[in-house]
Amino acid sequence: MPLEMNRNVFITCAVTGSGGTQDKSALVPRSPKQIADSAIAAAKAGAAVVHCHVRDPETGAPSRNLEYYREVTDRIRSSDVDCVLNLTAGMGGDMTFGSAENPLPLNERGTDMVGATERLAHVAECLPEICTLDCGTMNFAEADYVMTNTPGMLRAMAEQIQKLGVKAEIEAFDTGHLWFAKQLVDEGLIADPVLVQLCMGVPWGAPDDMNTFMAMVNNVPPSWTFSAFSIGRNEMPYAAAAVLTGGNVRVGLEDNLFLERGVLATNEQLVEKAANIVTSMGANVIGPAEVRKQLSLTKRAPAGS
């Protein structure tokens, strides 16, 4: 397809993620207050969307604790900065198998498999404007860990997300995930305008070479809005690649810990660097109000207001 650069770009900051990064940088936020404060700082730096996981405040381990999500949500919404809140719904689909010769029973350490309603409990509680929907199953980095999202699970989650009035952000780690996302649209389980995040360089999904990236971009229907990222040192090159191919930008400590070689980053520093790339290319960085209009989002009021 012919490329058309995006001239009005929104930046998503992926604030903390669920990976084992908490002991690799003291700047990775752990507690609900730290996560919210980092999201707010990223929004002040130019992120229109903040994408949040929660962690155990003591260990930094990924969590599905409803109280943590509620606190993060309330702190962000009651702050003096506006941003679009995007909560993960990727937790609760983790399977860790035993050895190659004895894969069953599942290894309880690392396995967290729950039903669709429980996976979305924090979404129903907090009603973010956006929540993610990882649109496929994938061998995910570690040797025996599988990110599990069956067609039935995804259909059930998509239906519930739509009924809650929340926008699903399709997270696509390979071209087949985009194929299934189109099927969800055909079945009326996801409504246009569709939002999709192209996730590049995550083992063992789509590698972050440009040929694969263009295959992903070319599988995004013209009416959809897409954003893209890569992990590690290719985070910032992919900010430029996303804009050049008509997309939007995601950066943040979920995907990359460094501002430059040997220099640990904060979320706001990564957003500032991405914003400089976008504006240096001659594009505009748009804010949350414009994103809501583009994606037909409903802004939520702070709790108790």
N, C-alpha and C positions, 0 to 999 in steps of 0.2 A: 504494500500500500504506500502511497505517497506520504512523506513525512510532513507534518505541519507543527512547527514549534508552538508550545503553549505560551501565550503572552500574559496570562493571568493565573498565577501558580499559588496553590496553598501548600503550606508546610505542615506535616504531621510530626509531632515529637513522640517517639516510643520511649516512655520515661524510664522503665526499669525491667520489663520482661520477666521471664520465669527461668532463664538459664542460670548456670552456676557461675555467675559473674560477681556475686556479692563479696567474695574474698579476693578478687583480682583488682578491685578498685574501691577505695573508701568513699568515692564519690557516687557510687551506685546507691540510690535511696532504698531504705528498707521499711521504716515505719510508715504508717499512713500519713503522718504529718510531713515526714521527709519527702514522700512521694508527691503529696499535694503541693508542697512548697516548690519542689523541682518542676512540677507541671506548670505552676503559676509563673515561675521565672522563665520557663521556655515560652509560654504564651506572651509574656512581656517582650521577649526577644524576637517574636515574629511568628511563632507557631499558631496557626488558626485552630488546629486540632491537637488534642493531647490523648494519647493512647496509653491506658493504664492497666497494669496487673497489680496485684498486692503480694506482699511477702510477710513472713513471720518476722516481727520486729527484732527478735532476739537472734535468730539463726540466719535470717535472710532467705530461708527456703521458700519456694513458691507456695501460695496459699489460695484457698477458695473461701476464706472466712468472710461471712456477710458483714460483720461489724467493721472490718477493715475497709471493705468497699464503701460502706455507708459513710465512714469518716472521710475517706478520700473525696468522695462525691460532694459531701457537704462543705468541706473546706474549699474545694475548687469553686463551687457555685456561689459561696458567700464571699469570695474574694473580690477585690476591686478591679479585676481584669476579666474580660470576656474571652471564652474559648469554647469550642465544640468538644464535648466529652465523649470519648470512645473507650469503652471497656472491653477487655478480652472476654470471649466466651470459649476460648480454646482449652481451658482446664477441664479435667474430668474425663479425658479420652486417652489416658496414658496406659500402655501395656508394656511390662518388662517381663520377658520370657526367661526361663531357666537356660541350661546349657544346650548346645546344639543337639546332643543326644537325648537330653531329657528336658524338652522345652516346657512341659507341664509338670506340676502346677506352676502358675505364674509366680514370679518373684514379687513378694509383697512390697519390698523396697522399690519404689519407683512406679508401681502400678496404682493408678487412681482412675477407676472406671465407674462412672455413675450414669444415670439416665438423663434424658434430654431436659426434663423439668428441673432437676437438681443442677445441671450444668448452667442453667439460665436463671437460677434463683436470685443471684445478685443483680442481674439485668432487670428482672421483674421488680425487685426492691428499689433499685436506684433510678431506673428509667433513663439511661444515658441517651443521647441523641443517636449514637452509633454503637453497635457492638460487632465484634468480628465473627466470622463463620469460616473456619478452615475447611475448604471444600474438597477434602480428600484424605486418604490414608497414606502415610509415608514412613519409611524407615528414617528415623530422626537422629542423626549424629551418633549416639552411642550404639554399641554393637547389637544389643538385644532389645532396644527400646523402639516401640512403634507408636506413632501418633495415629490414633484410630478414630476414623470418622466414616462410618458406614453410610450407604445411601439412605437407609431407613432413618438413622440417627439425624442425618443432615436435613432430610425432609421434615422430621418432627421439630427440629430446632428452628428451621426457617419459618415454618408455620407459626410457631409460638412467638418468634421475634416480630413477625409481621403483625400479629394480633396485639402485641404490646405497643405498637406504634413506634418501634425503634427501627432505624435503618441498618440493615446488614451490610457490613463491609466484607466482601468475599476476599479471603486470603488464599491466593493461588500460588502453590509451590511448584507447579508443573502444568503443562498444557492440558492434561486430562482434567485438572481441577476446574479450568475454565469451561471445558466441555460440559461438566456436570452442572456448573453454575448456570449455563444456558438452559439446561434441562429444567432446573428449578424455576427459571423465569417462564419457560413454556408451560409449566404446570401451575403457574399462578402463585407460587410460594415465595417468590421475590418479585418486587415491583420495580419498574423503571421509575426514575433513573437509577441504574445499578452503579454501585461503587465497588471497585475492585482494587486490591493491593497486590502487586506483582512482587513476590518474595524470591529474591535471587541469591544464589551462593550459599544456601543453607543445606548442609549435608543431610540427606541425599536426595534433594529435590533438583530444581533447575539450576545448573551451574551458571555463573555470572559472566560468561563470555557473551560478546555482543550478538553472535548468531542466534544463540538461544534466547537472549533478551528480545530480539526482533521477532522470533517465532511467538513469544508470549504476547508482545504488543499486537502482532498481526492477528491474534486470536481474540482480541478484545473488540466487541462490536462497536461501531462508530458512535452509537448513542450512549455508551457507558462512559463513566468518569473513572480514570485509573490513576493510581499513584504507584511508585516503585521504589525499592531500596535494594541495596546489597549490604552484606555484613563485612566487618573488619575494615581493612585499608581501602576497599573499593566503595565505601559508603559515599564519599563526596563525588567521585567520578560518576556514580549512578544518579546523583542529584542532577548533574548536567545532562546525562543520557535521558533521564525521564522527561526533562523539560524539552529537549530536542525532539523527542518522539511524540510530544503532545500530552504528556502526563504531568503529574504533580509529584511532590518530593516527600520522602520520609527519612528522618534521621533520629538519633537518640541513643541512649546508653543500652537499650535492649539489643541494638545491632552492632555497636562499636564503642570501645572505651577510650579511644585516643583522639586528641585534637590534631596531633601530628606525631611523628615517630618519637616514642619515649615520653610524650607529654599526655598525662591523663586529662580527660575532658569532663566538663559538666554538661548537662543537657542544654542549658542556654547558650553555651559556647558553640556547641554543634549546630544549633538552630541559627545563630548569628553567622556562622561560616557558610551554611547552606543558603541563607538569605543573600549573602554577598555574592555567591555564585549565580543565583537566580537573577539578581539585578544587574550583575556584570554582563549577563547574556542579553540584556535589554528587555527582560520580562518584569512584571510587577508581582510583588508578594501581596496576596489578598488576605483579608481578615475573616473572622468568623461569621459576620453578618452576610458577606458575599457567599461564603461556603453554604450557609443555611439556605440561601435563595437558590443556589445552583443545584443542591441535592434534595431540596424540598424537606428540610429538617424542621423539627419542632423544638424550639428552645424551652428548656425546663427551668422553672423557678427554684430558688433555694428552698430547702426544707423549712416548713413553718411559715412561709411567706404567702 
